[in-house]
Amino acid sequence: MTLFFAVSMYLVIWWIVLFVMLPISVRTSEEAGEKPSPGNAESAPHLPHLLPKIVATTVVSSLVFAALYAIIALHVITLDQIPFFPRYEHLQ
């Protein structure tokens, strides 16, 4: 695995995990018992708590990337073991 591939995979994993984490424990101003600020949508989050979500995203992304790296580096699953991939002859 090259450095460029590793960094790009980590960034893709990080963004996917961030979008999974964003809606967790978000409440609107109405649900929090307050009126929304003028100019904001009624569905806007009251307190989004972005810093803890970014930290959690980084931790979870690192764990997922470490597992993916271990699978690729240790050849736990190879392309030949995936049933729907086409079979190619090995060139020597």
Secondary structure, 3 states (H helix, E strand, C coil): CCHHHHHHHHHHHHHHHHHHHCCCCCCECCCCCCCCCCCCCCCCECCCCHHHHHHHHHHHHHHHHHHHHHHHHCCCCCHHHCCCCCCCCCCC
